[in-house]
Amino acid sequence: MTKVNGEDVIKEDIKDTEAEQTVEENAAEDQKVDEKAEAAEEKKEEKEAEPEEDGDAKYLRLMADFQNYKKRVEKEKKDLYSYANEKLVTELLAVLDNFERALAHEDSGDGFKEGMEMIFKQLMDVLEKSGLAEIAALGEDFDPNFHNAVMTEETEEYESGKVSGVLQKGYTLNGKVIRPSMVKVVS
């Protein structure tokens, strides 16, 4: 072989090497494309599977929301029934106060007082059946949730912070304070 032929051989070897590299690069690119295609297919399959799970999750969430709604409506309805008479009972508290004041006066005859006591007892029974309850105050610890302190006094009969006198009774309706007790508190 000659130099020319040698160069030709070298050129042919370079071409062969370049061709092999191109084939290898093409094969690598094809493999990458195949991997991308497989990854895309997997993502597509996952996306197709997700809507079913999302649909189930949405259904469960919707069902839970509906159950919470039903519970909330039931509670509101119960509260409405429990406190529907609140205005009426609040207005009747003034009547109760007047009954108690009338009974406190012992100037009248025994028959009158006895009749008034019977009417008062009957009225109280009806209101108690409706959920009215008197707030205990005298001798109790002062609680601003149930008591309205209008006076303070110093006395040895009760400890500091205790209610020493009730100026106006307080009431609850089904556990809700509708009128706090007006009280004197020991300082």
C-alpha positions as a Markdown table, in Angstrom:
| # | Residue | x | y | z |
|---|---|---|---|---|
| 1 | Met | 0.0 | 0.0 | 0.0 |
| 2 | Thr | 1.0 | 3.5 | -0.7 |
| 3 | Lys | 0.9 | 6.6 | 1.2 |
| 4 | Val | -2.1 | 7.6 | -0.6 |
| 5 | Asn | -3.6 | 4.3 | 0.1 |
| 6 | Gly | -2.6 | 4.6 | 3.7 |
| 7 | Glu | -4.3 | 7.9 | 3.8 |
| 8 | Asp | -7.3 | 6.5 | 2.2 |
| 9 | Val | -7.3 | 3.7 | 4.7 |
| 10 | Ile | -7.0 | 6.2 | 7.6 |
| 11 | Lys | -9.8 | 8.3 | 6.0 |
| 12 | Glu | -11.9 | 5.2 | 5.6 |
| 13 | Asp | -11.2 | 4.2 | 9.3 |
| 14 | Ile | -12.2 | 7.7 | 10.4 |
| 15 | Lys | -15.4 | 7.6 | 8.3 |
| 16 | Asp | -16.1 | 4.1 | 9.8 |
| 17 | Thr | -15.5 | 5.4 | 13.3 |
| 18 | Glu | -17.7 | 8.5 | 12.7 |
| 19 | Ala | -20.4 | 6.2 | 11.3 |
| 20 | Glu | -20.2 | 4.0 | 14.3 |
| 21 | Gln | -20.4 | 7.0 | 16.6 |
| 22 | Thr | -23.4 | 8.3 | 14.7 |
| 23 | Val | -25.0 | 4.9 | 14.9 |
| 24 | Glu | -24.3 | 4.8 | 18.6 |
| 25 | Glu | -25.6 | 8.3 | 19.1 |
| 26 | Asn | -28.7 | 7.5 | 17.1 |
| 27 | Ala | -29.3 | 4.4 | 19.1 |
| 28 | Ala | -28.8 | 6.4 | 22.4 |
| 29 | Glu | -31.2 | 9.0 | 21.1 |
| 30 | Asp | -33.7 | 6.3 | 20.1 |
| 31 | Gln | -33.4 | 4.8 | 23.6 |
| 32 | Lys | -34.0 | 8.2 | 25.2 |
| 33 | Val | -37.0 | 8.8 | 23.0 |
| 34 | Asp | -38.3 | 5.3 | 23.9 |
| 35 | Glu | -37.8 | 6.1 | 27.6 |
| 36 | Lys | -39.6 | 9.4 | 27.2 |
| 37 | Ala | -42.4 | 7.7 | 25.4 |
| 38 | Glu | -42.7 | 5.0 | 28.1 |
| 39 | Ala | -42.6 | 7.7 | 30.8 |
| 40 | Ala | -45.3 | 9.7 | 29.0 |
| 41 | Glu | -47.4 | 6.5 | 28.7 |
| 42 | Glu | -46.9 | 5.8 | 32.4 |
| 43 | Lys | -48.0 | 9.4 | 33.2 |
| 44 | Lys | -51.0 | 9.0 | 31.0 |
| 45 | Glu | -52.0 | 5.8 | 32.7 |
| 46 | Glu | -51.5 | 7.4 | 36.1 |
| 47 | Lys | -53.6 | 10.4 | 35.0 |
| 48 | Glu | -56.3 | 8.0 | 33.7 |
| 49 | Ala | -56.2 | 6.2 | 37.1 |
| 50 | Glu | -56.2 | 9.4 | 39.1 |
| 51 | Pro | -59.6 | 10.7 | 38.0 |
| 52 | Glu | -61.2 | 7.6 | 39.4 |
| 53 | Glu | -59.5 | 8.1 | 42.7 |
| 54 | Asp | -60.3 | 11.9 | 42.5 |
| 55 | Gly | -63.9 | 11.0 | 41.7 |
| 56 | Asp | -64.0 | 8.7 | 44.7 |
| 57 | Ala | -62.3 | 11.3 | 46.9 |
| 58 | Lys | -64.7 | 14.0 | 45.6 |
| 59 | Tyr | -67.6 | 11.7 | 46.3 |
| 60 | Leu | -66.4 | 11.0 | 49.8 |
| 61 | Arg | -65.8 | 14.6 | 50.5 |
| 62 | Leu | -69.2 | 15.6 | 49.1 |
| 63 | Met | -70.8 | 12.9 | 51.3 |
| 64 | Ala | -69.0 | 14.1 | 54.4 |
| 65 | Asp | -70.0 | 17.7 | 53.6 |
| 66 | Phe | -73.6 | 16.7 | 53.3 |
| 67 | Gln | -73.5 | 14.8 | 56.6 |
| 68 | Asn | -72.0 | 17.9 | 58.3 |
| 69 | Tyr | -74.7 | 20.0 | 56.7 |
| 70 | Lys | -77.4 | 17.7 | 58.0 |
| 71 | Lys | -75.9 | 17.8 | 61.6 |
| 72 | Arg | -75.7 | 21.6 | 61.5 |
| 73 | Val | -79.3 | 22.0 | 60.3 |
| 74 | Glu | -80.5 | 19.5 | 63.0 |
| 75 | Lys | -78.6 | 21.5 | 65.7 |
| 76 | Glu | -80.0 | 24.8 | 64.4 |
| 77 | Lys | -83.5 | 23.3 | 64.4 |
| 78 | Lys | -83.1 | 22.0 | 67.9 |
| 79 | Asp | -81.8 | 25.4 | 69.1 |
| 80 | Leu | -84.7 | 27.1 | 67.4 |
| 81 | Tyr | -87.2 | 24.8 | 69.2 |
| 82 | Ser | -85.3 | 25.3 | 72.5 |
| 83 | Tyr | -85.2 | 29.0 | 72.4 |
| 84 | Ala | -88.4 | 29.8 | 70.5 |
| 85 | Asn | -90.1 | 30.9 | 73.7 |
| 86 | Glu | -87.3 | 33.1 | 74.9 |
| 87 | Lys | -89.0 | 36.4 | 74.1 |
| 88 | Leu | -92.2 | 35.3 | 75.8 |
| 89 | Val | -90.4 | 34.0 | 78.9 |
| 90 | Thr | -88.3 | 37.1 | 79.1 |
| 91 | Glu | -91.4 | 39.3 | 79.2 |
| 92 | Leu | -93.0 | 37.0 | 81.8 |
| 93 | Leu | -90.0 | 37.6 | 84.1 |
| 94 | Ala | -91.4 | 41.0 | 85.0 |
| 95 | Val | -94.7 | 39.3 | 86.0 |
| 96 | Leu | -92.8 | 36.9 | 88.2 |
| 97 | Asp | -90.9 | 39.8 | 89.9 |
| 98 | Asn | -94.3 | 41.6 | 90.6 |
| 99 | Phe | -95.7 | 38.3 | 92.0 |
| 100 | Glu | -92.8 | 38.0 | 94.3 |
| 101 | Arg | -93.1 | 41.6 | 95.5 |
| 102 | Ala | -96.8 | 41.2 | 96.1 |
| 103 | Leu | -96.2 | 38.1 | 98.1 |
| 104 | Ala | -93.5 | 39.8 | 100.2 |
| 105 | His | -96.1 | 42.2 | 101.6 |
| 106 | Glu | -97.9 | 40.6 | 104.5 |
| 107 | Asp | -100.5 | 43.3 | 104.9 |
| 108 | Ser | -103.2 | 41.3 | 103.1 |
| 109 | Gly | -105.3 | 38.6 | 104.6 |
| 110 | Asp | -104.3 | 34.9 | 104.6 |
| 111 | Gly | -106.7 | 33.9 | 101.9 |
| 112 | Phe | -105.4 | 36.5 | 99.4 |
| 113 | Lys | -101.8 | 35.5 | 100.1 |
| 114 | Glu | -102.6 | 31.8 | 99.8 |
| 115 | Gly | -104.3 | 32.4 | 96.4 |
| 116 | Met | -101.4 | 34.5 | 95.1 |
| 117 | Glu | -99.0 | 31.8 | 96.2 |
| 118 | Met | -101.0 | 29.1 | 94.3 |
| 119 | Ile | -101.1 | 31.2 | 91.1 |
| 120 | Phe | -97.4 | 32.0 | 91.4 |
| 121 | Lys | -96.6 | 28.3 | 91.9 |
| 122 | Gln | -98.7 | 27.3 | 88.9 |
| 123 | Leu | -97.0 | 29.9 | 86.7 |
| 124 | Met | -93.5 | 28.8 | 87.9 |
| 125 | Asp | -94.4 | 25.1 | 87.2 |
| 126 | Val | -95.4 | 26.0 | 83.6 |
| 127 | Leu | -92.2 | 28.0 | 83.0 |
| 128 | Glu | -90.0 | 25.3 | 84.5 |
| 129 | Lys | -91.5 | 22.8 | 82.2 |
| 130 | Ser | -90.6 | 25.1 | 79.3 |
| 131 | Gly | -86.9 | 25.1 | 80.5 |
| 132 | Leu | -86.7 | 28.1 | 82.8 |
| 133 | Ala | -84.4 | 27.7 | 85.8 |
| 134 | Glu | -83.4 | 30.2 | 88.5 |
| 135 | Ile | -79.7 | 31.1 | 88.8 |
| 136 | Ala | -78.4 | 30.2 | 92.2 |
| 137 | Ala | -76.7 | 33.3 | 93.6 |
| 138 | Leu | -76.9 | 33.9 | 97.4 |
| 139 | Gly | -73.7 | 32.6 | 99.0 |
| 140 | Glu | -72.2 | 31.5 | 95.7 |
| 141 | Asp | -68.9 | 32.6 | 94.2 |
| 142 | Phe | -69.4 | 35.7 | 91.9 |
| 143 | Asp | -69.5 | 34.6 | 88.3 |
| 144 | Pro | -69.8 | 37.3 | 85.7 |
| 145 | Asn | -71.4 | 34.9 | 83.3 |
| 146 | Phe | -74.4 | 34.5 | 85.6 |
| 147 | His | -74.3 | 37.5 | 88.0 |
| 148 | Asn | -74.4 | 41.2 | 87.4 |
| 149 | Ala | -72.6 | 43.0 | 90.4 |
| 150 | Val | -74.3 | 46.3 | 91.1 |
| 151 | Met | -73.0 | 46.8 | 94.6 |
| 152 | Thr | -70.2 | 45.8 | 96.9 |
| 153 | Glu | -70.3 | 45.5 | 100.6 |
| 154 | Glu | -68.2 | 44.4 | 103.5 |
| 155 | Thr | -69.7 | 41.7 | 105.7 |
| 156 | Glu | -68.4 | 39.0 | 108.0 |
| 157 | Glu | -71.2 | 36.6 | 106.9 |
| 158 | Tyr | -69.6 | 35.8 | 103.6 |
| 159 | Glu | -66.0 | 35.5 | 102.3 |
| 160 | Ser | -64.6 | 38.0 | 99.8 |
| 161 | Gly | -65.8 | 37.4 | 96.2 |
| 162 | Lys | -69.1 | 35.7 | 97.4 |
| 163 | Val | -72.6 | 37.0 | 96.6 |
| 164 | Ser | -74.0 | 38.5 | 99.8 |
| 165 | Gly | -77.4 | 39.7 | 98.5 |
| 166 | Val | -79.7 | 39.3 | 95.5 |
| 167 | Leu | -81.5 | 42.4 | 94.2 |
| 168 | Gln | -83.1 | 40.7 | 91.2 |
| 169 | Lys | -83.2 | 37.0 | 90.4 |
| 170 | Gly | -81.5 | 35.7 | 87.3 |
| 171 | Tyr | -82.8 | 33.0 | 85.0 |
| 172 | Thr | -81.6 | 30.5 | 82.4 |
| 173 | Leu | -83.7 | 29.1 | 79.6 |
| 174 | Asn | -82.5 | 25.6 | 78.6 |
| 175 | Gly | -79.1 | 26.4 | 80.0 |
| 176 | Lys | -78.8 | 29.8 | 78.2 |
| 177 | Val | -78.7 | 32.9 | 80.5 |
| 178 | Ile | -81.6 | 35.1 | 79.5 |
| 179 | Arg | -81.2 | 37.4 | 82.5 |
| 180 | Pro | -78.3 | 37.5 | 84.9 |
| 181 | Ser | -78.9 | 38.0 | 88.6 |
| 182 | Met | -78.4 | 41.5 | 90.0 |
| 183 | Val | -76.3 | 41.0 | 93.1 |
| 184 | Lys | -74.3 | 42.5 | 95.9 |
| 185 | Val | -70.8 | 41.1 | 96.2 |
| 186 | Val | -68.5 | 41.0 | 99.3 |
| 187 | Ser | -65.4 | 43.1 | 98.7 |
